[in-house]
Structure formats: structure tokens, C-alpha cells
């Protein structure tokens, strides 16, 4: 079954704030709903867009570690933008959702936790191909 915009979830991670800083904890299965197989970070100049693809099998949990990032998700029928502005709030994007990441501030950093290792054949890389996939053709 293909995911929809309604399947995208915001996850708030526990954070422990003290005078000398903050610790944010991401642990499975409490707030990371999968075993982490891969993690990567993205940094880009203000205004840059990344992503612009969907996955067939991979779920991604995105966290903005620094700055401001918008993640626009599209299920082929509906589109919604999720602003990520706090390091303790993540966005869970299931497979079959097109995502575009827009860096809204200079030197913003996005961390992405994945339930699968990199697989080149897991990507839908063009929007027309994505729409064909969503229609089941």
C-alpha cells in the first residue's frame, strides 16, 4: 500500500535542558520507529533544494540540527510543507512519498536516519516517474 500525506508524522524527541546546554535523545523503538541502518547529514547554502525524489522501500526520519529547513512532501494527490526549526522535532517520511528539502537559513544542517542502507534501485528520481508509480501503471 502506498503512503499518503496522512501517514507522515512529526516526532518530538525527549530533550534534557540544563544551564550548560541541551541533550536530545533518539532511541528505538520509543521514538525511532525502525532499526537505524543508515544516517547521513546534508548542509547546503540558503535557498538550495535537495531531495527531489521518493523511495520505494526506505523510510526516513529527518531532523534539522541547525538552522531552518522546509520539507515538502507529495503523495501524488496532495502536497504539504513541514517546517523543521527545532533539533528535537523530527519528520518521519514513509516510502512512496516525494520529498523536496529547502534550506531556509545559511549553514542549515539536516540529519536523516534511514531504515535501509543505500540502494540505488530504491529511488524514484523524476517527478513524472513518481506520478506514474503512484497511479500504479
N, C-alpha and C positions, 0 to 999 in steps of 0.2 A: 504494500500500500504506500502510495506517495504521500509525503508530509504536506501540510498546509501551513499557512501563516499562524493558525491557532496552535500548532504544535511547537512553535518557537517559545522558549521560556527564558525569563530573567531569573538568574540565581544570585542571591545575596549570600556572600561568604561571611563566616564569622570573622570579626576583627577585634583585636585587643589593643586599645589605645591607652598609652601612658604619656606622661610629660615628655619622655625622651624618644617617642616615636610610636609606630603602629606595626602590628603583625597581622597579616591576613592569611587565613588558613583554608586551603582547598584539599579536602580529603574524600576519598571514595569509601563507601558508597553514600556517605551522608550528604554531600553537596556536589560531588562529581559523579554523575550517574553512569559512568563507564570506567573500565580499566584504561589508564592512560598508556597509549602505545607510542605516542609521538608528541613533542612540544616544539614549537618554533615561535620566534618573535619577528615582528615587522616594525620597521621605522621608516618613515618617509617624510618628505617636505610637506608643509602646509598646502592643502588643496589637492594633493596627489590622491589617486584612486588605485586600489589594489583589489585582489579577489577577482571579481567579474567571472565567476564560474560556479558550478554546482558539483556536488559529489553524488555518486550512485550509492555508495555504501558507508562512507565516513561521516560520523557526527563530529562537530567541532564546538568547543566551548571557548568563547572569545572574552578576553579581559583586557581593558585598557589600563596599562600600568602607569602611563604618564601622558598627560595632555587630554585632548578631546578627539574622539573618533565617532563617526556615524557608521552604522552597518545597515544597509538597505537590503531587505530580504524580499524575495519574489517567489511565489508559488505558481506562476503562470497565469493566475487569475487576479491575485491581489498582491499589493506591494506595501511594505511598511518599513519605516526607518526607525531604528533603535539607537538613541544617543548613548554612548558609553563615556561617562565622565568621572567615574569613581573606581578606584582599584579593587574594591571589594564587591563589585557587581559584575556578573558575567552574563553572556548571552549564549544560550545553547541552541545551535543551529543543526537540525537533523538533516540526514541525506535528502536529496531531491529538491533542495531549496537553493535558488540562485542568490548569491550574495555579492554585494559591492561594498567595499570598505573605503570610506573617505576620511582622510586625515584633516581634521579641522584646526589643529594647532601645530606650531612648529615643534619638531622633535617628539611628536607623539609616538608612543610605543604600544603595540598590540601584542599580547601573548595569546597563542592558540594551542589548546590541548585537544588532542585527537584520539579517537578510539581505534584507529588503524595506522599502520605505518604508511609511508608514501607509496602509492600505487598509481602509475601514470594512467592506467586504463580506468581509474575511478573518477576521472574528471570529465565533466561536460564543459567544454571550453568556449563554445559560441552560443549566443542567446537564441538564434534560430534552431540550433540543435537541441537546446534545452526545451524550447516550446514544443518541438516535435516529440521529444521524450515525454513531456508532461501530457500530451494528447494521446500517448500510448501507441503512436504509429511506429 
